[in-house]
């Protein structure tokens, strides 16, 4: 998902009641059981169902493969709707932030691995795509302390190409359509590699900027601490002189009193 609605900061977009205070829903994060999260959970549940349908009767029955394609298509469509609904209606939750990318990669990974097991898709294609997805996920965690890598148009186009190509491979196609799906998959592979390299570039740049910003902030804090210390020392000078003068006066008075007592 892209964008951070108000709910990501804890609000749900609810309006206050006249004459009263904001309700709990307006202060806390959006409810876990919202339509966006339900669609995400449906997509997760579709993963094992899709695999079972694909491998039914040996994995080569056109009818069951069509059922598997329908499950795959529903899963890919819900990926579009849950993100849109979460952003449009302030339904972003911590569960959704974690579960949505897991569901995306689960359905695509299950499809690619299953197709390679059946011998319909070369393993090198599955390896390239899965390695890219895993690598980018790890890279996001690598730079998350400094910045968040935004989803790009190329990334979205890559996802569309992967879903279209994998869906075509799930169906039993022959002739020109079989040739077409191969080239669609090649486009998906190229977009996968190109966008992956672009993400690496963004990650390196963002991490460098983040480290530079941290160093600048640390230097500013050190300079401010030195200024405060210098100011404190300057203020303490006159006070120390006043205390020393008071001690001298007190010593002189005590000496005078002692002299008078001796007389």
Secondary structure, DSSP 8 states (H G I E B T S, - for coil): --S--GGGGT-------TTS---HHHHS---SSSHHHHHHHHHHHHHHHHHHHHHGGGGT-HHHHHHHHHHHHHHHHHHHHHHHHHHHTT---HHHHHHHHHHHHHHHHHHHHHHHHTTSS-HHHHHHHHHHHHHHHHHHHHHTTT------HHHHHHHHHHHHHHHHHHS---THHHHHHHHHHHHHHHHHHHHHHHHHHHHHHHHHHHHHHHHHHHHHHHHHHHHHHHHHHHHHHHHHHHHHHHHHHHHHHHHHHHHHHH-
